[in-house]
Amino acid sequence: MLVSRFIPPGTGTVASNPTVAEGIAALDGYDYGAARQIFSAVAQGGNPQAEIWLGRMDQEGLGAPANGGAAIAEFTKAAQAGAAEAERRLGELYLHGDLVLQDIGQARHWLEQAANHHDAVAARDLGTLYASGLGVPKDPKQAYAWLSIAASTGDRVAAAARDKLLASLSAADAVQAQSVAQATLRSIAAPQAATPVATATQATTPAPPAS
């Protein structure tokens, strides 16, 4: 039984020196209670990966009802440590109004933070945001820049959107858009003030077992 591996039977407490990997293993076994206890214990030491996993559990309702406020709190702590995945997840929560009120200003802020920390999905989200003009002035040049950055990582969805956008621009605007893309890429390639923290996406949150 997974609980016996991570939580001494009858104590209800996490074993000493738990790790994020142990929490992920508990998730893989659908032992959400053990996973939450382990991630909570690791997060007390300020571990951004553990905070991200707690936020994901709160967002996805694993082991407890989904809680947008709790997810925001955990992601914010990790984001303040420079974790790109946490910044992107905050941006997407606000962008889609997932468990929280939609706030495009907050969405753009956090997505820009994540994209500047080399999160390709955030770059694609930003490109889509500027292309659609959802809550922000429509800006094809900025859209092209961020979609190009995402496409440079092998993102085919971003590449297709970039090419479609480029075909809609005049020759002069296309040149300007490419110039903006190059300048943006140079700016995010510069050394960052904080080193991006390793993300929690190396493992996938398991789907609940079939009933």
N, CA, C and O of each residue as an XYZ file, in Angstrom:
844
protein
N       0.856     -1.195      0.000
C       0.000      0.000      0.000
C       0.884      1.234      0.000
O       1.840      1.311      0.773
N       0.572      2.227     -0.878
C       1.448      3.377     -1.025
C       1.573      4.194      0.250
O       2.635      4.747      0.533
N       0.492      4.273      1.023
C       0.565      5.070      2.246
C       1.682      4.567      3.139
O       2.376      5.367      3.766
N       1.870      3.258      3.211
C       2.903      2.719      4.085
C       4.297      3.058      3.610
O       5.241      3.040      4.401
N       4.450      3.375      2.304
C       5.762      3.747      1.789
C       6.150      5.159      2.205
O       7.316      5.434      2.485
N       5.161      6.058      2.243
C       5.460      7.461      2.447
C       5.015      8.011      3.798
O       5.570      9.000      4.277
N       4.042      7.391      4.402
C       3.537      7.858      5.690
C       3.525      6.675      6.652
O       2.808      5.703      6.420
N       4.300      6.742      7.717
C       4.326      5.623      8.658
C       2.935      5.252      9.109
O       2.185      6.133      9.531
N       2.544      3.965      9.041
C       1.187      3.553      9.411
C       0.817      4.011     10.814
O       1.585      3.852     11.762
N      -0.364      4.576     10.920
C      -0.889      4.952     12.225
C      -0.422      6.294     12.733
O      -0.929      6.773     13.748
N       0.549      6.931     12.047
C       1.049      8.213     12.551
C       0.376      9.388     11.875
O       0.175     10.437     12.487
N       0.019      9.207     10.576
C      -0.586     10.323      9.854
C       0.406     11.422      9.561
O      -0.005     12.523      9.194
N       1.692     11.175      9.705
C       2.711     12.181      9.445
C       3.620     11.709      8.326
O       3.784     10.510      8.099
N       4.208     12.671      7.631
C       5.097     12.368      6.526
C       6.447     11.919      7.065
O       6.938     12.459      8.057
N       7.047     10.926      6.406
C       8.368     10.464      6.811
C       9.368     11.600      6.699
O       9.151     12.551      5.948
N      10.460     11.506      7.441
C      11.459     12.581      7.423
C      12.088     12.715      6.049
O      12.275     11.731      5.333
N      12.413     13.963      5.692
C      13.071     14.282      4.426
C      12.324     13.755      3.201
O      12.920     13.065      2.374
N      11.031     14.065      3.067
C      10.304     13.622      1.875
C      10.811     14.383      0.641
O      11.422     15.444      0.768
N      10.558     13.843     -0.521
C      11.009     14.472     -1.766
C       9.842     14.658     -2.722
O       8.800     14.016     -2.590
N      10.038     15.558     -3.698
C       9.026     15.764     -4.730
C       8.779     14.464     -5.489
O       7.642     14.153     -5.842
N       9.838     13.711     -5.736
C       9.694     12.446     -6.465
C       8.767     11.488     -5.730
O       7.995     10.770     -6.366
N       8.831     11.466     -4.406
C       7.939     10.612     -3.630
C       6.491     11.081     -3.763
O       5.568     10.270     -3.829
N       6.307     12.391     -3.800
C       4.955     12.918     -3.995
C       4.402     12.539     -5.360
O       3.227     12.192     -5.483
N       5.244     12.604     -6.387
C       4.813     12.225     -7.732
C       4.468     10.742     -7.781
O       3.499     10.341     -8.425
N       5.277      9.927     -7.088
C       4.987      8.489     -7.041
C       3.643      8.229     -6.375
O       2.896      7.351     -6.808
N       3.330      8.981     -5.331
C       2.027      8.836     -4.677
C       0.902      9.225     -5.631
O      -0.136      8.565     -5.671
N       1.107     10.299     -6.400
C       0.116     10.688     -7.399
C      -0.065      9.586     -8.435
O      -1.189      9.276     -8.829
N       1.041      8.996     -8.873
C       0.965      7.923     -9.868
C       0.126      6.752     -9.350
O      -0.507      6.040    -10.129
N       0.130      6.560     -8.026
C      -0.677      5.501     -7.428
C      -2.046      5.975     -6.982
O      -2.767      5.244     -6.302
N      -2.419      7.215     -7.363
C      -3.721      7.801     -7.024
C      -3.918      7.948     -5.521
O      -5.050      7.985     -5.039
N      -2.799      8.032     -4.772
C      -2.895      8.261     -3.327
C      -2.775      9.760     -3.107
O      -1.717     10.262     -2.727
N      -3.866     10.465     -3.348
C      -3.836     11.919     -3.322
C      -3.575     12.474     -1.932
O      -2.929     13.512     -1.791
N      -4.067     11.796     -0.908
C      -3.819     12.266      0.450
C      -2.343     12.244      0.785
O      -1.811     13.210      1.330
N      -1.670     11.130      0.456
C      -0.236     11.046      0.716
C       0.524     12.062     -0.120
O       1.458     12.698      0.369
N       0.121     12.220     -1.394
C       0.800     13.172     -2.276
C       0.718     14.582     -1.712
O       1.709     15.312     -1.684
N      -0.472     14.956     -1.265
C      -0.638     16.319     -0.735
C       0.213     16.524      0.521
O       0.831     17.576      0.685
N       0.246     15.538      1.393
C       1.051     15.675      2.601
C       2.538     15.801      2.265
O       3.257     16.598      2.869
N       2.979     15.018      1.314
C       4.393     15.057      0.934
C       4.736     16.400      0.288
O       5.714     17.042      0.672
N       3.933     16.826     -0.693
C       4.207     18.104     -1.349
C       4.145     19.255     -0.343
O       4.952     20.182     -0.408
N       3.187     19.194      0.585
C       3.076     20.258      1.591
C       4.315     20.314      2.468
O       4.806     21.395      2.793
N       4.821     19.143      2.850
C       6.018     19.106      3.692
C       7.226     19.655      2.951
O       8.014     20.412      3.517
N       7.374     19.272      1.677
C       8.510     19.759      0.887
C       8.371     21.254      0.620
O       9.360     21.986      0.639
N       7.140     21.707      0.372
C       6.912     23.123      0.075
C       7.223     24.018      1.268
O       7.513     25.200      1.084
N       7.170     23.485      2.482
C       7.495     24.297      3.657
C       8.923     24.801      3.600
O       9.257     25.812      4.219
N       9.767     24.096      2.857
C      11.142     24.551      2.684
C      11.313     25.506      1.520
O      12.439     25.845      1.156
N      10.196     25.949      0.925
C      10.258     26.896     -0.178
C      10.618     26.251     -1.506
O      11.250     26.889     -2.348
N      10.228     24.999     -1.710
C      10.539     24.291     -2.948
C       9.492     24.621     -4.015
O       8.332     24.237     -3.860
N       9.866     25.325     -5.103
C       8.882     25.727     -6.110
C       8.205     24.550     -6.801
O       7.020     24.629     -7.126
N       8.931     23.462     -7.031
C       8.308     22.306     -7.681
C       7.166     21.750     -6.833
O       6.101     21.421     -7.355
N       7.392     21.647     -5.529
C       6.336     21.157     -4.645
C       5.149     22.108     -4.646
O       3.999     21.669     -4.623
N       5.424     23.417     -4.674
C       4.342     24.403     -4.710
C       3.541     24.279     -6.003
O       2.317     24.407     -5.993
N       4.232     24.031     -7.113
C       3.533     23.853     -8.391
C       2.632     22.629     -8.348
O       1.488     22.675     -8.800
N       3.156     21.528     -7.800
C       2.329     20.315     -7.719
C       1.116     20.519     -6.824
O       0.026     20.041     -7.138
N       1.296     21.230     -5.706
C       0.145     21.536     -4.853
C      -0.871     22.383     -5.621
O      -2.076     22.148     -5.536
N      -0.378     23.360     -6.363
C      -1.271     24.196     -7.160
C      -2.023     23.392     -8.198
O      -3.209     23.622     -8.434
N      -1.333     22.443     -8.821
C      -1.989     21.602     -9.818
C      -3.074     20.735     -9.182
O      -4.152     20.560     -9.751
N      -2.781     20.195     -7.998
C      -3.788     19.384     -7.314
C      -5.012     20.226     -6.962
O      -6.148     19.773     -7.104
N      -4.771     21.453     -6.504
C      -5.887     22.347     -6.179
C      -6.672     22.719     -7.435
O      -7.901     22.777     -7.406
N      -5.967     22.971     -8.534
C      -6.626     23.364     -9.774
C      -7.448     22.221    -10.363
O      -8.558     22.432    -10.851
N      -6.898     21.016    -10.314
C      -7.531     19.880    -10.967
C      -8.463     19.096    -10.046
O      -9.111     18.141    -10.473
N      -8.525     19.509     -8.780
C      -9.433     18.838     -7.853
C      -9.029     17.413     -7.550
O      -9.874     16.518     -7.509
N      -7.735     17.196     -7.337
C      -7.236     15.856     -7.036
C      -7.243     15.627     -5.529
O      -6.450     16.222     -4.799
N      -8.137     14.766     -5.071
C      -8.237     14.448     -3.653
C      -9.085     15.404     -2.855
O      -9.339     15.160     -1.676
N      -9.532     16.486     -3.463
C     -10.378     17.484     -2.803
C     -11.034     18.310     -3.898
O     -10.556     18.310     -5.033
N     -12.130     19.021     -3.583
C     -12.755     19.862     -4.607
C     -11.769     20.891     -5.159
O     -10.931     21.410     -4.422
N     -11.871     21.179     -6.442
C     -11.008     22.185     -7.069
C     -11.141     23.507     -6.322
O     -12.237     23.900     -5.921
N     -10.007     24.188     -6.141
C      -9.975     25.422     -5.351
C      -9.081     26.427     -6.054
O      -7.857     26.368     -5.943
N      -9.699     27.351     -6.778
C      -8.936     28.327     -7.543
C      -8.072     29.220     -6.680
O      -6.935     29.520     -7.046
N      -8.594     29.654     -5.531
C      -7.820     30.531     -4.654
C      -6.575     29.860     -4.130
O      -5.510     30.474     -4.065
N      -6.706     28.583     -3.751
C      -5.543     27.852     -3.252
C      -4.531     27.623     -4.358
O      -3.325     27.707     -4.126
N      -5.019     27.332     -5.575
C      -4.111     27.134     -6.707
C      -3.335     28.412     -6.999
O      -2.124     28.374     -7.214
N      -4.029     29.532     -7.006
C      -3.375     30.821     -7.246
C      -2.294     31.073     -6.199
O      -1.197     31.522     -6.531
N      -2.603     30.785     -4.931
C      -1.651     31.037     -3.851
C      -0.380     30.208     -4.028
O       0.727     30.721     -3.865
N      -0.539     28.922     -4.364
C       0.633     28.061     -4.528
C       1.433     28.448     -5.763
O       2.660     28.522     -5.706
N       0.754     28.696     -6.877
C       1.469     29.090     -8.089
C       2.195     30.420     -7.894
O       3.294     30.613     -8.413
N       1.575     31.338     -7.145
C       2.199     32.646     -6.924
C       3.498     32.506     -6.141
O       4.487     33.171     -6.450
N       3.498     31.646     -5.129
C       4.733     31.440     -4.362
C       5.841     30.907     -5.260
O       6.979     31.368     -5.176
N       5.522     29.948     -6.113
C       6.530     29.389     -7.014
C       6.951     30.408     -8.064
O       8.126     30.487     -8.421
N       5.995     31.187     -8.557
C       6.309     32.196     -9.568
C       7.241     33.261     -9.014
O       8.123     33.746     -9.722
N       7.051     33.625     -7.763
C       7.913     34.638     -7.155
C       9.345     34.150     -7.001
O      10.264     34.948     -6.817
N       9.533     32.823     -7.078
C      10.885     32.257     -7.048
C      11.461     32.117     -8.451
O      12.580     31.629     -8.616
N      10.693     32.547     -9.479
C      11.183     32.507    -10.846
C      10.839     31.246    -11.604
O      11.445     30.976    -12.641
N       9.882     30.458    -11.123
C       9.497     29.219    -11.805
C       8.600     29.550    -12.997
O       7.473     30.014    -12.826
N       9.108     29.307    -14.197
C       8.386     29.677    -15.407
C       7.053     28.953    -15.526
O       6.061     29.549    -15.946
N       7.020     27.684    -15.164
C       5.762     26.941    -15.276
C       4.684     27.548    -14.390
O       3.527     27.642    -14.798
N       5.051     27.956    -13.193
C       4.078     28.568    -12.282
C       3.579     29.891    -12.860
O       2.388     30.195    -12.779
N       4.482     30.676    -13.440
C       4.077     31.939    -14.062
C       3.095     31.680    -15.197
O       2.085     32.372    -15.330
N       3.402     30.672    -16.016
C       2.509     30.360    -17.135
C       1.154     29.852    -16.650
O       0.117     30.230    -17.196
N       1.160     28.997    -15.629
C      -0.106     28.478    -15.119
C      -0.963     29.594    -14.519
O      -2.184     29.582    -14.671
N      -0.343     30.545    -13.846
C      -1.092     31.701    -13.358
C      -1.708     32.464    -14.527
O      -2.886     32.820    -14.504
N      -0.888     32.708    -15.549
C      -1.386     33.431    -16.716
C      -2.569     32.742    -17.363
O      -3.538     33.393    -17.755
N      -2.490     31.418    -17.476
C      -3.567     30.680    -18.119
C      -4.833     30.641    -17.257
O      -5.944     30.690    -17.785
N      -4.667     30.552    -15.942
C      -5.838     30.612    -15.065
C      -6.591     31.925    -15.270
O      -7.813     31.933    -15.424
N      -5.849     33.035    -15.271
C      -6.489     34.340    -15.451
C      -6.987     34.532    -16.884
O      -8.013     35.176    -17.103
N      -6.271     33.981    -17.852
C      -6.662     34.138    -19.251
C      -8.000     33.462    -19.533
O      -8.863     34.028    -20.204
N      -8.163     32.257    -19.020
C      -9.358     31.472    -19.318
C     -10.456     31.624    -18.254
O     -11.559     31.103    -18.420
N     -10.148     32.339    -17.162
C     -11.128     32.447    -16.091
C     -11.413     31.099    -15.471
O     -12.554     30.789    -15.130
N     -10.358     30.289    -15.324
C     -10.487     28.938    -14.799
C     -10.454     28.978    -13.275
O      -9.390     29.142    -12.679
N     -11.608     28.830    -12.648
C     -11.776     28.839    -11.184
C     -11.570     30.217    -10.561
O     -11.733     30.380     -9.352
N     -11.217     31.203    -11.374
C     -11.052     32.578    -10.890
C     -11.700     33.508    -11.915
O     -11.983     33.104    -13.043
N     -11.929     34.752    -11.510
C     -12.459     35.723    -12.446
C     -11.424     36.004    -13.534
O     -10.239     36.170    -13.244
N     -11.874     36.055    -14.775
C     -10.958     36.356    -15.870
C     -10.356     37.743    -15.683
O     -11.064     38.705    -15.385
N      -9.049     37.833    -15.860
C      -8.336     39.100    -15.691
C      -7.222     39.128    -16.729
O      -6.146     38.571    -16.509
N      -7.483     39.780    -17.862
C      -6.525     39.759    -18.961
C      -5.237     40.495    -18.595
O      -4.159     40.129    -19.063
N      -5.346     41.526    -17.764
C      -4.135     42.235    -17.335
C      -3.201     41.319    -16.559
O      -1.997     41.292    -16.811
N      -3.754     40.577    -15.622
C      -2.956     39.612    -14.867
C      -2.446     38.495    -15.787
O      -1.305     38.051    -15.666
N      -3.305     38.052    -16.702
C      -2.902     36.993    -17.634
C      -1.689     37.430    -18.452
O      -0.710     36.694    -18.573
N      -1.766     38.631    -19.008
C      -0.653     39.106    -19.843
C       0.618     39.256    -19.007
O       1.704     38.892    -19.458
N       0.486     39.786    -17.799
C       1.660     39.962    -16.935
C       2.371     38.637    -16.694
O       3.582     38.533    -16.887
N       1.615     37.624    -16.271
C       2.249     36.359    -15.917
C       2.724     35.597    -17.137
O       3.750     34.920    -17.078
N       2.004     35.692    -18.238
C       2.458     35.028    -19.455
C       3.749     35.656    -19.974
O       4.635     34.953    -20.459
N       3.853     36.977    -19.870
C       5.095     37.642    -20.281
C       6.262     37.222    -19.389
O       7.373     37.000    -19.871
N       6.000     37.115    -18.086
C       7.051     36.658    -17.180
C       7.517     35.261    -17.577
O       8.717     34.992    -17.644
N       6.558     34.374    -17.840
C       6.906     32.997    -18.196
C       7.633     32.928    -19.534
O       8.623     32.210    -19.673
N       7.142     33.671    -20.511
C       7.779     33.659    -21.828
C       9.200     34.203    -21.753
O      10.093     33.708    -22.440
N       9.409     35.214    -20.925
C      10.759     35.753    -20.741
C      11.672     34.779    -20.006
O      12.896     34.910    -20.044
N      11.064     33.801    -19.337
C      11.837     32.727    -18.710
C      11.826     31.470    -19.581
O      12.023     30.353    -19.103
N      11.587     31.695    -20.892
C      11.755     30.637    -21.901
C      10.679     29.552    -21.851
O      10.963     28.397    -22.167
N       9.464     29.895    -21.464
C       8.358     28.949    -21.513
C       7.668     29.109    -22.870
O       7.019     30.123    -23.125
N       7.813     28.104    -23.739
C       7.306     28.196    -25.105
C       5.784     28.251    -25.160
O       5.223     28.944    -26.009
N       5.109     27.532    -24.268
C       3.646     27.546    -24.265
C       3.137     28.946    -23.916
O       2.158     29.415    -24.497
N       3.795     29.604    -22.978
C       3.409     30.971    -22.625
C       3.620     31.909    -23.804
O       2.811     32.806    -24.037
N       4.705     31.706    -24.550
C       4.960     32.531    -25.731
C       3.840     32.359    -26.757
O       3.389     33.331    -27.363
N       3.397     31.112    -26.948
C       2.288     30.874    -27.885
C       1.000     31.530    -27.378
O       0.258     32.135    -28.152
N       0.745     31.405    -26.071
C      -0.450     32.035    -25.497
C      -0.428     33.542    -25.711
O      -1.449     34.144    -26.043
N       0.735     34.145    -25.519
C       0.860     35.591    -25.721
C       0.600     35.969    -27.172
O      -0.105     36.936    -27.460
N       1.184     35.187    -28.086
C       0.967     35.453    -29.502
C      -0.503     35.391    -29.864
O      -1.005     36.238    -30.603
N      -1.187     34.395    -29.346
C      -2.617     34.243    -29.603
C      -3.402     35.411    -29.015
O      -4.361     35.893    -29.617
N      -2.984     35.859    -27.836
C      -3.658     36.976    -27.166
C      -3.543     38.251    -28.010
O      -4.538     38.942    -28.230
N      -2.336     38.560    -28.478
C      -2.143     39.775    -29.275
C      -2.785     39.652    -30.656
O      -3.224     40.652    -31.223
N      -2.845     38.439    -31.201
C      -3.463     38.257    -32.515
C      -4.974     38.457    -32.451
O      -5.577     39.000    -33.377
N      -5.579     38.012    -31.352
C      -7.036     38.107    -31.217
C      -7.499     39.460    -30.694
O      -8.630     39.876    -30.946
N      -6.614     40.150    -29.959
C      -7.015     41.410    -29.346
C      -7.946     41.202    -28.167
O      -8.743     42.081    -27.837
N      -7.847     40.023    -27.522
C      -8.709     39.729    -26.374
C      -8.237     40.516    -25.152
O      -7.263     40.143    -24.498
N      -8.943     41.613    -24.854
C      -8.616     42.409    -23.678
C      -7.381     43.264    -23.813
O      -7.000     43.956    -22.869
N      -6.744     43.228    -24.976
C      -5.558     44.048    -25.239
C      -5.686     44.607    -26.649
O      -6.408     44.043    -27.471
N      -4.992     45.712    -26.944
C      -5.021     46.197    -28.324
C      -4.464     45.140    -29.274
O      -3.424     44.542    -28.998
N      -5.142     44.912    -30.371
C      -4.683     43.940    -31.350
C      -3.341     44.400    -31.911
O      -3.208     45.541    -32.354
N      -2.358     43.521    -31.891
C      -0.997     43.902    -32.286
C      -0.364     42.757    -33.083
O       0.272     41.878    -32.501
N      -0.536     42.761    -34.409
C      -0.005     41.667    -35.223
C       1.507     41.501    -35.110
O       2.013     40.385    -35.220
N       2.226     42.587    -34.896
C       3.690     42.488    -34.810
C       4.111     41.758    -33.541
O       4.980     40.887    -33.575
N       3.489     42.121    -32.419
C       3.790     41.420    -31.175
C       3.315     39.963    -31.261
O       3.984     39.051    -30.777
N       2.161     39.766    -31.878
C       1.655     38.402    -32.046
C       2.648     37.566    -32.839
O       2.963     36.436    -32.464
N       3.139     38.132    -33.940
C       4.102     37.407    -34.777
C       5.374     37.105    -33.986
O       5.930     36.011    -34.088
N       5.828     38.071    -33.205
C       7.066     37.889    -32.439
C       6.948     36.711    -31.487
O       7.818     35.841    -31.469
N       5.881     36.672    -30.693
C       5.748     35.610    -29.696
C       5.443     34.261    -30.337
O       5.919     33.229    -29.864
N       4.656     34.261    -31.405
C       4.400     33.003    -32.096
C       5.674     32.459    -32.729
O       5.884     31.247    -32.766
N       6.522     33.354    -33.226
C       7.796     32.931    -33.816
C       8.700     32.306    -32.766
O       9.367     31.303    -33.022
N       8.715     32.906    -31.582
C       9.552     32.375    -30.497
C       9.060     30.992    -30.097
O       9.865     30.083    -29.893
N       7.744     30.823    -29.982
C       7.201     29.508    -29.649
C       7.489     28.511    -30.761
O       7.840     27.362    -30.491
N       7.343     28.943    -32.010
C       7.581     28.050    -33.145
C       9.037     27.609    -33.216
O       9.329     26.510    -33.688
N       9.950     28.456    -32.752
C      11.374     28.115    -32.810
C      11.731     26.940    -31.909
O      12.811     26.363    -32.036
N      10.820     26.584    -30.991
C      11.051     25.442    -30.103
C      10.444     24.150    -30.664
O      10.522     23.093    -30.038
N       9.837     24.252    -31.859
C       9.217     23.080    -32.467
C       7.712     23.016    -32.282
O       7.094     21.997    -32.593
N       7.110     24.090    -31.779
C       5.661     24.135    -31.557
C       4.965     24.310    -32.916
O       4.991     25.396    -33.496
N       4.351     23.246    -33.412
C       3.734     23.292    -34.737
C       2.482     24.156    -34.771
O       2.190     24.801    -35.778
N       1.744     24.166    -33.663
C       0.544     25.008    -33.602
C       0.938     26.478    -33.717
O       0.306     27.243    -34.445
N       1.985     26.865    -32.995
C       2.464     28.242    -33.059
C       2.992     28.560    -34.451
O       2.764     29.656    -34.961
N       3.691     27.622    -35.067
C       4.253     27.846    -36.402
C       3.142     28.082    -37.421
O       3.250     28.968    -38.268
N       2.078     27.288    -37.339
C       0.971     27.453    -38.275
C       0.287     28.803    -38.082
O      -0.053     29.477    -39.054
N       0.087     29.197    -36.815
C      -0.541     30.487    -36.531
C       0.351     31.634    -36.995
O      -0.134     32.629    -37.534
N       1.666     31.488    -36.781
C       2.615     32.522    -37.235
C       2.547     32.693    -38.750
O       2.472     33.815    -39.250
N       2.573     31.582    -39.475
C       2.582     31.658    -40.938
C       1.281     32.241    -41.474
O       1.287     33.006    -42.438
N       0.173     31.878    -40.851
C      -1.122     32.433    -41.264
C      -1.163     33.931    -41.020
O      -1.667     34.692    -41.846
N      -0.625     34.353    -39.872
C      -0.595     35.780    -39.547
C       0.303     36.533    -40.521
O      -0.057     37.610    -40.997
N       1.470     35.968    -40.816
C       2.414     36.635    -41.717
C       1.799     36.839    -43.095
O       2.016     37.874    -43.727
N       1.027     35.849    -43.566
C       0.412     35.955    -44.890
C      -0.624     37.073    -44.959
O      -0.963     37.545    -46.045
N      -1.129     37.497    -43.794
C      -2.156     38.540    -43.769
C      -1.559     39.945    -43.696
O      -2.280     40.936    -43.814
N      -0.237     40.029    -43.500
C       0.403     41.335    -43.342
C       0.896     41.884    -44.679
O       1.212     41.133    -45.602
N       0.952     43.204    -44.759
C       1.572     43.823    -45.924
C       3.069     43.557    -45.888
O       3.599     43.149    -44.854
N       3.752     43.782    -46.995
C       5.192     43.536    -47.052
C       5.926     44.378    -46.015
O       6.848     43.891    -45.360
N       5.521     45.643    -45.861
C       6.183     46.523    -44.905
C       5.937     46.064    -43.473
O       6.849     46.052    -42.646
N       4.687     45.684    -43.191
C       4.365     45.221    -41.838
C       5.067     43.895    -41.533
O       5.464     43.648    -40.395
N       5.218     43.054    -42.542
C       5.901     41.776    -42.342
C       7.357     41.991    -41.951
O       7.881     41.301    -41.077
N       8.006     42.949    -42.603
C       9.396     43.265    -42.272
C       9.488     43.784    -40.840
O      10.382     43.397    -40.088
N       8.557     44.662    -40.469
C       8.560     45.206    -39.110
C       8.284     44.113    -38.086
O       8.894     44.090    -37.017
N       7.368     43.210    -38.412
C       7.048     42.119    -37.493
C       8.260     41.227    -37.267
O       8.520     40.808    -36.139
N       8.995     40.937    -38.316
C      10.189     40.107    -38.189
C      11.266     40.818    -37.379
O      12.024     40.183    -36.645
N      11.327     42.134    -37.517
C      12.280     42.909    -36.728
C      11.914     42.878    -35.249
O      12.787     42.742    -34.392
N      10.616     43.006    -34.950
C      10.161     42.928    -33.567
C      10.465     41.548    -32.986
O      10.880     41.433    -31.832
N      10.259     40.510    -33.785
C      10.530     39.153    -33.327
C      11.999     38.967    -32.978
O      12.326     38.362    -31.957
N      12.876     39.480    -33.814
C      14.314     39.355    -33.561
C      14.716     40.111    -32.302
O      15.518     39.622    -31.507
N      14.154     41.310    -32.121
C      14.481     42.104    -30.939
C      13.966     41.429    -29.673
O      14.649     41.414    -28.650
N      12.761     40.871    -29.744
C      12.192     40.183    -28.582
C      13.015     38.955    -28.233
O      13.280     38.695    -27.060
N      13.420     38.198    -29.248
C      14.228     37.003    -29.015
C      15.561     37.364    -28.366
O      16.036     36.661    -27.474
N      16.160     38.464    -28.820
C      17.432     38.902    -28.213
C      17.233     39.286    -26.758
O      18.092     39.020    -25.917
N      16.101     39.912    -26.461
C      15.869     40.380    -25.088
C      15.679     39.216    -24.129
O      16.126     39.288    -22.984
N      15.025     38.139    -24.569
C      14.813     37.021    -23.656
C      15.998     36.073    -23.646
O      16.104     35.218    -22.767
N      16.894     36.217    -24.623
C      18.097     35.379    -24.637
C      19.162     35.937    -23.707
O      20.122     35.246    -23.367
N      18.988     37.214    -23.289
C      19.953     37.834    -22.381
C      19.877     37.152    -21.023
O      18.842     36.582    -20.680
N      20.969     37.201    -20.235
C      20.956     36.573    -18.903
C      19.817     37.118    -18.060
O      19.561     38.322    -18.038
N      19.142     36.221    -17.371
C      18.015     36.609    -16.523
C      18.496     36.955    -15.121
O      19.528     36.466    -14.661
N      17.720     37.816    -14.448
C      18.076     38.187    -13.079
C      17.979     36.991    -12.148
O      18.751     36.867    -11.197
N      17.022     36.110    -12.428
C      16.847     34.904    -11.616
C      16.894     33.697    -12.533
O      16.304     33.712    -13.613
N      17.579     32.673    -12.120
C      17.663     31.467    -12.922
C      16.335     30.749    -12.902
O      15.803     30.482    -11.825
N      15.770     30.420    -14.081
C      14.493     29.703    -14.094
C      14.577     28.393    -13.322
O      15.573     27.673    -13.402
N      13.530     28.097    -12.581
C      13.489     26.891    -11.761
C      12.977     25.736    -12.598
O      12.097     25.927    -13.438
N      13.505     24.555    -12.389
C      13.038     23.376    -13.106
C      11.543     23.200    -12.888
O      11.034     23.442    -11.794
N      10.844     22.776    -13.938
C       9.391     22.688    -13.861
C       8.933     21.322    -13.402
O       9.706     20.368    -13.305
N       7.645     21.271    -13.123
C       7.048     20.023    -12.661
C       6.438     19.226    -13.795
O       5.813     18.193    -13.551
N       6.605     19.682    -15.044
C       5.956     19.003    -16.149
C       6.735     17.790    -16.628
O       6.328     17.147    -17.596
N       7.836     17.462    -15.984
C       8.579     16.274    -16.373
C       7.772     15.024    -16.072
O       8.033     13.966    -16.645
N       6.807     15.131    -15.192
C       5.889     14.016    -14.930
C       4.489     14.511    -15.186
O       4.214     15.703    -15.052
N       3.606     13.618    -15.551
C       2.239     13.986    -15.886
C       1.297     13.585    -14.769
O       1.359     12.466    -14.260
N       0.422     14.507    -14.389
C      -0.562     14.177    -13.365
C      -1.447     13.059    -13.878
O      -2.046     13.188    -14.945
N      -1.540     11.961    -13.137
C      -2.337     10.833    -13.623
C      -3.829     11.156    -13.602
O      -4.309     11.904    -12.751
N      -4.542     10.578    -14.555
C      -5.994     10.723    -14.539
C      -6.571      9.831    -13.456
O      -6.014      8.770    -13.175
N      -7.674     10.236    -12.840
C      -8.297      9.381    -11.824
C      -8.602      8.017    -12.399
O      -8.978      7.919    -13.567
N      -8.452      6.950    -11.610
C      -8.708      5.608    -12.130
C     -10.164      5.431    -12.516
O     -11.055      6.023    -11.906
N     -10.399      4.622    -13.522
C     -11.770      4.375    -13.973
C     -12.567      3.687    -12.880
O     -12.071      2.798    -12.188
N     -13.795      4.111    -12.742
C     -14.637      3.511    -11.701
C     -15.213      2.184    -12.178
O     -15.948      1.528    -11.439
